[in-house]
Amino acid sequence: MLRERLQRSGYLADEDLATTVWLASALQRPLLLEGDAGVGKTALATALAQSQNAPLVRLQCFEGLDLAQAAYEWNYGRQLMAIRLNEAGQEGSNRVREADVFGRDYLLERPLLRAISQQGPCVLLIDEIDRADEAFEAFLLEVLAEYQITVPEIGTIRATHIPQVILTSNGTRELSDALRRRCLYHYLDYPTLAREIAIVKSALPEADTRLVEDAVQFVQRLRREDLAKIPGIAETLDWVRALFQMRHTSLPEDMSAVLGTLGCLLKTREDRFVMRADRLRQLVEGRRTVGVAENSNEQAKVAA
């Protein structure tokens, strides 16, 4: 069962996610995973490749990503060397033909071409597709729909073994309808309390159970705060590892000790500034933090 194989690879997927991943494989369709940064989208692709004992080919998207970086480019240095060697050997009488240096041997495979050229199972991760330009999306449609890439000098290169494609998006821009139509879709949210505890216990079995439960409850409350960057599962794992390395078996009573470890959870200056000892105490105790506006309302009620 796919869910069990993913769990053996260190990824705890719920039933809905496991079903969607299985359907994407069975239907040979790409899977678009959308969700906030840190919820485990990239980790799923890694675990999926491990569960199948298949190579993971990763394309990290960014603004300005082009064909040469994503699919292929010609090995111009090798082509030029072949031409010069031919001219030197033949004293210029028989120049190398264009077809000789525009063959597959002179083609540098980038992630997309490498994935469709695999002779066996393969997982292709197209990470953070929302960071790429719309023009790159248009090129990607051929790959996702037909699992092929057209190289003008050679022709169409088709996949002999269709890779399992995972696309991830953090939602920084809206993706095109054409791209979405070619994919199955799943929105990956932050895990529930019980599931996140299970994830941390699976990753850090040596950590004390009380420490794991207390820490995860704290992080779950922290995510409801007005933060610039909400901590993801990776941050939770880092924090619990840090507390474990400091030999804590539960959350420290001294908030100054907690403050010293917040670099594992809070990654911006603004978030770190607002998390003072009194606010941390409220979160640890499970009490809701009262904002300035709410304080004003309460004072007005008392005055009335």
ZALOKOL-950588 format. One record per residue (C-alpha): residue in one letter; x, z, y. Coordinates in Angstrom, 2 decimals, decimal comma, padded with zeros to 5 digits. Each point is the difference from the previous one (the first is absolute). Layout:
residues N
<pt res="A" xx="X" zz="Z" yy="Y"/>
...
//
This chain:
residues 304
<pt res="M" xx="000,00" zz="000,00" yy="000,00"/>
<pt res="L" xx="001,35" zz="-000,98" yy="003,40"/>
<pt res="R" xx="-000,74" zz="003,35" yy="001,61"/>
<pt res="E" xx="002,02" zz="001,82" yy="-002,67"/>
<pt res="R" xx="002,91" zz="-002,45" yy="000,30"/>
<pt res="L" xx="000,09" zz="000,54" yy="003,76"/>
<pt res="Q" xx="-000,04" zz="003,76" yy="-000,54"/>
<pt res="R" xx="002,97" zz="-000,25" yy="-002,37"/>
<pt res="S" xx="001,77" zz="-001,91" yy="002,79"/>
<pt res="G" xx="-000,68" zz="002,87" yy="002,39"/>
<pt res="Y" xx="-003,05" zz="-001,36" yy="001,84"/>
<pt res="L" xx="-003,36" zz="001,78" yy="-000,23"/>
<pt res="A" xx="-002,71" zz="-002,57" yy="000,68"/>
<pt res="D" xx="-003,70" zz="000,80" yy="000,13"/>
<pt res="E" xx="-002,50" zz="-001,96" yy="-002,09"/>
<pt res="D" xx="-001,06" zz="-002,38" yy="002,80"/>
<pt res="L" xx="003,58" zz="-000,97" yy="000,86"/>
<pt res="A" xx="001,02" zz="-000,46" yy="-003,64"/>
<pt res="T" xx="-003,05" zz="-002,20" yy="-000,61"/>
<pt res="T" xx="000,77" zz="-002,18" yy="003,03"/>
<pt res="V" xx="003,64" zz="-000,42" yy="-001,05"/>
<pt res="W" xx="-001,08" zz="-000,95" yy="-003,52"/>
<pt res="L" xx="-002,52" zz="-002,54" yy="001,33"/>
<pt res="A" xx="002,63" zz="-001,57" yy="002,24"/>
<pt res="S" xx="002,22" zz="-000,48" yy="-003,04"/>
<pt res="A" xx="-002,77" zz="-001,26" yy="-002,25"/>
<pt res="L" xx="-001,31" zz="-002,47" yy="002,60"/>
<pt res="Q" xx="003,54" zz="-000,97" yy="001,12"/>
<pt res="R" xx="-000,90" zz="000,76" yy="003,59"/>
<pt res="P" xx="002,12" zz="001,68" yy="002,68"/>
<pt res="L" xx="-000,96" zz="003,56" yy="000,93"/>
<pt res="L" xx="-000,14" zz="001,01" yy="003,65"/>
<pt res="L" xx="000,57" zz="003,73" yy="000,48"/>
<pt res="E" xx="-000,91" zz="001,29" yy="003,43"/>
<pt res="G" xx="000,47" zz="003,50" yy="001,35"/>
<pt res="D" xx="002,05" zz="002,23" yy="002,26"/>
<pt res="A" xx="003,76" zz="000,17" yy="-000,40"/>
<pt res="G" xx="001,02" zz="002,52" yy="-002,64"/>
<pt res="V" xx="-003,02" zz="-000,09" yy="-002,30"/>
<pt res="G" xx="001,92" zz="-001,57" yy="-002,90"/>
<pt res="K" xx="-000,56" zz="-003,76" yy="000,27"/>
<pt res="T" xx="003,61" zz="-001,02" yy="-000,55"/>
<pt res="A" xx="000,45" zz="002,68" yy="-002,66"/>
<pt res="L" xx="-002,84" zz="-001,58" yy="-002,00"/>
<pt res="A" xx="001,81" zz="-003,34" yy="-000,21"/>
<pt res="T" xx="003,20" zz="001,74" yy="-001,09"/>
<pt res="A" xx="-001,81" zz="001,99" yy="-002,70"/>
<pt res="L" xx="-001,88" zz="-003,10" yy="-001,15"/>
<pt res="A" xx="003,26" zz="-001,88" yy="-000,52"/>
<pt res="Q" xx="001,50" zz="002,96" yy="-001,88"/>
<pt res="S" xx="-003,09" zz="000,35" yy="-002,19"/>
<pt res="Q" xx="000,33" zz="-003,66" yy="-001,04"/>
<pt res="N" xx="003,81" zz="000,12" yy="-000,28"/>
<pt res="A" xx="-000,06" zz="-002,93" yy="002,43"/>
<pt res="P" xx="002,20" zz="-000,79" yy="003,01"/>
<pt res="L" xx="-001,33" zz="000,91" yy="003,43"/>
<pt res="V" xx="000,58" zz="-002,70" yy="002,62"/>
<pt res="R" xx="-000,58" zz="001,37" yy="003,49"/>
<pt res="L" xx="-000,59" zz="-001,91" yy="003,21"/>
<pt res="Q" xx="000,12" zz="002,32" yy="003,01"/>
<pt res="C" xx="-001,99" zz="-001,59" yy="002,80"/>
<pt res="F" xx="000,88" zz="000,19" yy="003,68"/>
<pt res="E" xx="-000,78" zz="-001,82" yy="003,22"/>
<pt res="G" xx="001,64" zz="-003,42" yy="000,01"/>
<pt res="L" xx="000,29" zz="-000,28" yy="-003,80"/>
<pt res="D" xx="000,45" zz="-003,67" yy="-000,85"/>
<pt res="L" xx="000,15" zz="-002,31" yy="-003,00"/>
<pt res="A" xx="003,77" zz="000,24" yy="-000,42"/>
<pt res="Q" xx="-000,12" zz="003,79" yy="-000,25"/>
<pt res="A" xx="-003,12" zz="000,20" yy="-002,18"/>
<pt res="A" xx="000,11" zz="-002,96" yy="-002,39"/>
<pt res="Y" xx="003,21" zz="-002,05" yy="-000,07"/>
<pt res="E" xx="002,76" zz="-001,61" yy="001,97"/>
<pt res="W" xx="002,71" zz="-002,48" yy="-000,78"/>
<pt res="N" xx="003,52" zz="001,15" yy="-000,73"/>
<pt res="Y" xx="001,52" zz="-002,02" yy="002,83"/>
<pt res="G" xx="003,51" zz="001,30" yy="-000,60"/>
<pt res="R" xx="-000,03" zz="-001,09" yy="-003,62"/>
<pt res="Q" xx="-001,55" zz="-003,36" yy="000,90"/>
<pt res="L" xx="002,73" zz="-000,68" yy="002,56"/>
<pt res="M" xx="002,70" zz="000,99" yy="-002,47"/>
<pt res="A" xx="-001,43" zz="-002,36" yy="-002,63"/>
<pt res="I" xx="000,01" zz="-002,86" yy="002,50"/>
<pt res="R" xx="003,60" zz="000,66" yy="001,06"/>
<pt res="L" xx="001,22" zz="000,33" yy="-003,58"/>
<pt res="N" xx="-001,70" zz="-003,25" yy="-000,88"/>
<pt res="E" xx="001,53" zz="-001,79" yy="002,95"/>
<pt res="A" xx="003,45" zz="001,34" yy="-000,81"/>
<pt res="G" xx="-000,25" zz="-000,97" yy="-003,64"/>
<pt res="Q" xx="-001,37" zz="-003,47" yy="000,58"/>
<pt res="E" xx="001,93" zz="-000,70" yy="003,20"/>
<pt res="G" xx="-003,26" zz="-000,75" yy="001,71"/>
<pt res="S" xx="-000,94" zz="-002,91" yy="-002,27"/>
<pt res="N" xx="-003,03" zz="001,63" yy="-001,59"/>
<pt res="R" xx="-001,62" zz="002,55" yy="002,24"/>
<pt res="V" xx="-002,15" zz="002,64" yy="-001,67"/>
<pt res="R" xx="-003,66" zz="-000,93" yy="-000,05"/>
<pt res="E" xx="-002,54" zz="002,05" yy="001,95"/>
<pt res="A" xx="-001,89" zz="000,80" yy="-003,20"/>
<pt res="D" xx="003,14" zz="001,52" yy="-001,49"/>
<pt res="V" xx="000,22" zz="002,77" yy="002,61"/>
<pt res="F" xx="-003,73" zz="000,52" yy="000,40"/>
<pt res="G" xx="-000,58" zz="001,10" yy="-003,56"/>
<pt res="R" xx="-001,10" zz="003,34" yy="-001,40"/>
<pt res="D" xx="003,61" zz="001,10" yy="-000,50"/>
<pt res="Y" xx="000,50" zz="000,05" yy="003,75"/>
<pt res="L" xx="-003,17" zz="001,96" yy="000,74"/>
<pt res="L" xx="000,25" zz="003,68" yy="000,95"/>
<pt res="E" xx="-002,97" zz="001,89" yy="-001,39"/>
<pt res="R" xx="-001,64" zz="002,50" yy="002,31"/>
<pt res="P" xx="-002,64" zz="002,48" yy="-001,26"/>
<pt res="L" xx="-003,00" zz="-002,36" yy="-000,25"/>
<pt res="L" xx="001,87" zz="-002,75" yy="-001,86"/>
<pt res="R" xx="001,83" zz="002,58" yy="-002,12"/>
<pt res="A" xx="-003,32" zz="001,51" yy="-001,08"/>
<pt res="I" xx="-001,65" zz="-003,26" yy="-001,08"/>
<pt res="S" xx="003,21" zz="-001,09" yy="-001,76"/>
<pt res="Q" xx="000,02" zz="002,99" yy="-002,36"/>
<pt res="Q" xx="-000,26" zz="-000,88" yy="-003,67"/>
<pt res="G" xx="-001,88" zz="003,20" yy="-000,87"/>
<pt res="P" xx="-002,24" zz="002,68" yy="001,56"/>
<pt res="C" xx="000,80" zz="000,82" yy="003,60"/>
<pt res="V" xx="-001,52" zz="002,07" yy="002,80"/>
<pt res="L" xx="000,24" zz="-001,55" yy="003,46"/>
<pt res="L" xx="-000,38" zz="002,52" yy="002,81"/>
<pt res="I" xx="-000,75" zz="-001,48" yy="003,42"/>
<pt res="D" xx="000,42" zz="003,14" yy="002,04"/>
<pt res="E" xx="-001,65" zz="000,57" yy="003,39"/>
<pt res="I" xx="-001,48" zz="-003,49" yy="000,31"/>
<pt res="D" xx="-001,65" zz="001,10" yy="003,26"/>
<pt res="R" xx="003,45" zz="000,03" yy="001,65"/>
<pt res="A" xx="000,51" zz="-003,73" yy="-000,63"/>
<pt res="D" xx="-001,37" zz="-002,74" yy="002,26"/>
<pt res="E" xx="-003,22" zz="-001,91" yy="-000,65"/>
<pt res="A" xx="002,09" zz="-003,16" yy="-000,49"/>
<pt res="F" xx="001,72" zz="001,63" yy="-002,98"/>
<pt res="E" xx="-003,41" zz="000,95" yy="-001,42"/>
<pt res="A" xx="-000,96" zz="-003,69" yy="000,05"/>
<pt res="F" xx="003,08" zz="-000,92" yy="-002,06"/>
<pt res="L" xx="-000,67" zz="002,86" yy="-002,38"/>
<pt res="L" xx="-003,42" zz="-001,41" yy="-000,93"/>
<pt res="E" xx="001,54" zz="-002,69" yy="-002,23"/>
<pt res="V" xx="001,99" zz="002,60" yy="-001,90"/>
<pt res="L" xx="-002,97" zz="002,36" yy="-000,47"/>
<pt res="A" xx="-002,51" zz="-002,70" yy="-000,93"/>
<pt res="E" xx="002,06" zz="-002,29" yy="-002,22"/>
<pt res="Y" xx="003,12" zz="002,06" yy="-000,80"/>
<pt res="Q" xx="002,17" zz="-002,86" yy="001,12"/>
<pt res="I" xx="002,39" zz="-000,90" yy="002,81"/>
<pt res="T" xx="000,55" zz="-003,50" yy="001,34"/>
<pt res="V" xx="003,59" zz="-000,93" yy="000,85"/>
<pt res="P" xx="-000,07" zz="-003,40" yy="001,76"/>
<pt res="E" xx="003,36" zz="-001,14" yy="-001,40"/>
<pt res="I" xx="-000,88" zz="000,95" yy="-003,59"/>
<pt res="G" xx="-003,78" zz="000,16" yy="-000,33"/>
<pt res="T" xx="-002,34" zz="002,73" yy="-001,12"/>
<pt res="I" xx="001,43" zz="002,91" yy="-001,97"/>
<pt res="R" xx="-002,71" zz="001,70" yy="-002,07"/>
<pt res="A" xx="000,12" zz="003,37" yy="-001,65"/>
<pt res="T" xx="000,59" zz="-000,12" yy="-003,76"/>
<pt res="H" xx="-001,14" zz="003,62" yy="-000,22"/>
<pt res="I" xx="-002,42" zz="001,19" yy="002,68"/>
<pt res="P" xx="001,30" zz="003,17" yy="001,69"/>
<pt res="Q" xx="-002,22" zz="002,95" yy="000,82"/>
<pt res="V" xx="-000,15" zz="000,05" yy="003,79"/>
<pt res="I" xx="-000,52" zz="003,15" yy="002,07"/>
<pt res="L" xx="-000,41" zz="-000,34" yy="003,76"/>
<pt res="T" xx="000,01" zz="003,11" yy="002,18"/>
<pt res="S" xx="-001,30" zz="000,44" yy="003,53"/>
<pt res="N" xx="000,07" zz="002,99" yy="002,35"/>
<pt res="G" xx="-002,75" zz="-001,54" yy="002,11"/>
<pt res="T" xx="002,11" zz="-000,62" yy="003,12"/>
<pt res="R" xx="-001,78" zz="-003,35" yy="000,47"/>
<pt res="E" xx="-002,99" zz="-001,76" yy="-001,51"/>
<pt res="L" xx="000,84" zz="-002,34" yy="-002,88"/>
<pt res="S" xx="-001,54" zz="-003,45" yy="-000,26"/>
<pt res="D" xx="-003,17" zz="-000,63" yy="-001,98"/>
<pt res="A" xx="001,84" zz="-002,70" yy="-001,99"/>
<pt res="L" xx="002,55" zz="002,54" yy="-001,21"/>
<pt res="R" xx="-002,61" zz="002,61" yy="-000,85"/>
<pt res="R" xx="-002,09" zz="-002,51" yy="-001,98"/>
<pt res="R" xx="002,91" zz="-000,69" yy="-002,34"/>
<pt res="C" xx="000,52" zz="003,66" yy="-000,85"/>
<pt res="L" xx="-001,74" zz="002,85" yy="-001,69"/>
<pt res="Y" xx="-000,21" zz="002,97" yy="002,38"/>
<pt res="H" xx="000,44" zz="003,73" yy="-000,18"/>
<pt res="Y" xx="000,22" zz="002,52" yy="002,81"/>
<pt res="L" xx="002,44" zz="002,76" yy="-000,89"/>
<pt res="D" xx="-000,78" zz="003,23" yy="001,82"/>
<pt res="Y" xx="001,87" zz="003,30" yy="000,10"/>
<pt res="P" xx="-000,44" zz="001,82" yy="-003,32"/>
<pt res="T" xx="-002,43" zz="002,83" yy="-000,52"/>
<pt res="L" xx="001,36" zz="003,53" yy="-000,20"/>
<pt res="A" xx="-000,13" zz="000,10" yy="-003,81"/>
<pt res="R" xx="001,60" zz="-003,43" yy="-000,39"/>
<pt res="E" xx="002,81" zz="000,73" yy="002,45"/>
<pt res="I" xx="000,77" zz="003,28" yy="-001,77"/>
<pt res="A" xx="000,17" zz="-001,93" yy="-003,27"/>
<pt res="I" xx="002,31" zz="-002,60" yy="001,58"/>
<pt res="V" xx="002,39" zz="002,65" yy="001,31"/>
<pt res="K" xx="-000,03" zz="001,93" yy="-003,29"/>
<pt res="S" xx="000,76" zz="-003,20" yy="-001,88"/>
<pt res="A" xx="002,91" zz="-000,84" yy="002,30"/>
<pt res="L" xx="001,31" zz="003,59" yy="000,24"/>
<pt res="P" xx="-000,91" zz="001,79" yy="-003,23"/>
<pt res="E" xx="002,64" zz="002,68" yy="000,63"/>
<pt res="A" xx="-001,63" zz="001,15" yy="003,25"/>
<pt res="D" xx="-002,16" zz="003,15" yy="-000,10"/>
<pt res="T" xx="-003,71" zz="-000,78" yy="-000,32"/>
<pt res="R" xx="-000,94" zz="002,29" yy="002,87"/>
<pt res="L" xx="002,54" zz="-001,68" yy="002,27"/>
<pt res="V" xx="-001,39" zz="-003,44" yy="-000,85"/>
<pt res="E" xx="-003,61" zz="001,04" yy="000,55"/>
<pt res="D" xx="000,70" zz="001,82" yy="003,27"/>
<pt res="A" xx="002,13" zz="-002,83" yy="001,36"/>
<pt res="V" xx="-002,48" zz="-002,74" yy="-000,87"/>
<pt res="Q" xx="-002,89" zz="001,96" yy="001,51"/>
<pt res="F" xx="002,04" zz="000,39" yy="003,19"/>
<pt res="V" xx="000,77" zz="-003,74" yy="000,15"/>
<pt res="Q" xx="-003,65" zz="-000,87" yy="-000,58"/>
<pt res="R" xx="-000,96" zz="002,17" yy="002,98"/>
<pt res="L" xx="002,86" zz="-001,43" yy="002,05"/>
<pt res="R" xx="-001,34" zz="-003,52" yy="-000,50"/>
<pt res="R" xx="-003,21" zz="000,99" yy="001,80"/>
<pt res="E" xx="002,00" zz="000,85" yy="003,11"/>
<pt res="D" xx="000,38" zz="-002,44" yy="002,89"/>
<pt res="L" xx="003,41" zz="-001,32" yy="-000,97"/>
<pt res="A" xx="001,84" zz="-003,15" yy="001,03"/>
<pt res="K" xx="001,19" zz="-000,53" yy="-003,60"/>
<pt res="I" xx="-001,92" zz="001,55" yy="-002,84"/>
<pt res="P" xx="002,26" zz="001,16" yy="-002,85"/>
<pt res="G" xx="-000,40" zz="-001,97" yy="-003,20"/>
<pt res="I" xx="000,57" zz="000,88" yy="-003,63"/>
<pt res="A" xx="003,74" zz="-000,70" yy="000,30"/>
<pt res="E" xx="000,21" zz="002,58" yy="002,80"/>
<pt res="T" xx="-001,85" zz="002,54" yy="-002,12"/>
<pt res="L" xx="002,47" zz="-000,52" yy="-002,83"/>
<pt res="D" xx="002,96" zz="000,32" yy="002,36"/>
<pt res="W" xx="-001,38" zz="003,24" yy="001,44"/>
<pt res="V" xx="-000,68" zz="001,60" yy="-003,36"/>
<pt res="R" xx="003,48" zz="-001,03" yy="-001,18"/>
<pt res="A" xx="001,48" zz="001,61" yy="003,10"/>
<pt res="L" xx="-001,93" zz="003,24" yy="-000,52"/>
<pt res="F" xx="000,98" zz="000,01" yy="-003,67"/>
<pt res="Q" xx="003,67" zz="-000,53" yy="000,86"/>
<pt res="M" xx="-000,29" zz="003,00" yy="002,34"/>
<pt res="R" xx="-001,23" zz="002,00" yy="-003,02"/>
<pt res="H" xx="-003,52" zz="000,63" yy="001,31"/>
<pt res="T" xx="-002,72" zz="000,63" yy="-002,57"/>
<pt res="S" xx="-002,79" zz="-000,14" yy="002,59"/>
<pt res="L" xx="-000,31" zz="-000,82" yy="003,68"/>
<pt res="P" xx="002,16" zz="002,39" yy="002,05"/>
<pt res="E" xx="-001,79" zz="002,74" yy="001,92"/>
<pt res="D" xx="002,48" zz="-000,46" yy="002,84"/>
<pt res="M" xx="-001,16" zz="-003,02" yy="002,02"/>
<pt res="S" xx="003,51" zz="-000,54" yy="001,37"/>
<pt res="A" xx="001,06" zz="-000,89" yy="-003,56"/>
<pt res="V" xx="-002,80" zz="-002,55" yy="-000,17"/>
<pt res="L" xx="000,93" zz="-001,41" yy="003,41"/>
<pt res="G" xx="003,51" zz="-000,67" yy="-001,25"/>
<pt res="T" xx="-001,31" zz="-002,30" yy="-002,73"/>
<pt res="L" xx="-002,52" zz="-001,98" yy="002,04"/>
<pt res="G" xx="002,44" zz="-002,89" yy="000,38"/>
<pt res="C" xx="-001,15" zz="-000,98" yy="-003,49"/>
<pt res="L" xx="-003,61" zz="-000,39" yy="001,17"/>
<pt res="L" xx="-000,05" zz="-000,81" yy="003,71"/>
<pt res="K" xx="001,92" zz="-003,09" yy="001,06"/>
<pt res="T" xx="-000,66" zz="-000,22" yy="003,75"/>
<pt res="R" xx="001,08" zz="002,15" yy="002,91"/>
<pt res="E" xx="-003,60" zz="000,44" yy="001,18"/>
<pt res="D" xx="-001,25" zz="001,25" yy="-003,36"/>
<pt res="R" xx="002,91" zz="002,36" yy="-000,37"/>
<pt res="F" xx="-000,54" zz="001,40" yy="003,49"/>
<pt res="V" xx="-003,67" zz="000,94" yy="-000,50"/>
<pt res="M" xx="000,60" zz="001,74" yy="-003,34"/>
<pt res="R" xx="000,97" zz="003,47" yy="001,16"/>
<pt res="A" xx="000,02" zz="003,18" yy="-002,07"/>
<pt res="D" xx="-003,52" zz="001,12" yy="000,99"/>
<pt res="R" xx="-001,47" zz="-003,40" yy="-000,85"/>
<pt res="L" xx="001,82" zz="-000,07" yy="-003,32"/>
<pt res="R" xx="-001,36" zz="003,45" yy="-000,81"/>
<pt res="Q" xx="-003,54" zz="-001,28" yy="000,50"/>
<pt res="L" xx="000,62" zz="-002,93" yy="-002,33"/>
<pt res="V" xx="001,62" zz="002,16" yy="-002,66"/>
<pt res="E" xx="-002,96" zz="002,39" yy="000,09"/>
<pt res="G" xx="-002,47" zz="-002,87" yy="-000,09"/>
<pt res="R" xx="-001,47" zz="000,68" yy="003,41"/>
<pt res="R" xx="-000,94" zz="-002,93" yy="002,20"/>
<pt res="T" xx="002,18" zz="-000,49" yy="003,03"/>
<pt res="V" xx="-001,99" zz="000,43" yy="003,18"/>
<pt res="G" xx="000,84" zz="-002,48" yy="002,73"/>
<pt res="V" xx="000,13" zz="000,58" yy="003,72"/>
<pt res="A" xx="-003,41" zz="-001,52" yy="000,61"/>
<pt res="E" xx="-001,60" zz="002,16" yy="-002,69"/>
<pt res="N" xx="001,61" zz="003,10" yy="001,45"/>
<pt res="S" xx="-001,54" zz="-000,87" yy="003,34"/>
<pt res="N" xx="-003,43" zz="-000,38" yy="-001,59"/>
<pt res="E" xx="000,31" zz="003,35" yy="-001,75"/>
<pt res="Q" xx="001,01" zz="001,71" yy="003,24"/>
<pt res="A" xx="-002,93" zz="-001,57" yy="001,79"/>
<pt res="K" xx="-002,40" zz="001,33" yy="-002,66"/>
<pt res="V" xx="001,43" zz="003,51" yy="000,34"/>
<pt res="A" xx="-000,30" zz="-000,13" yy="003,81"/>
<pt res="A" xx="-003,62" zz="-001,08" yy="-000,28"/>
//
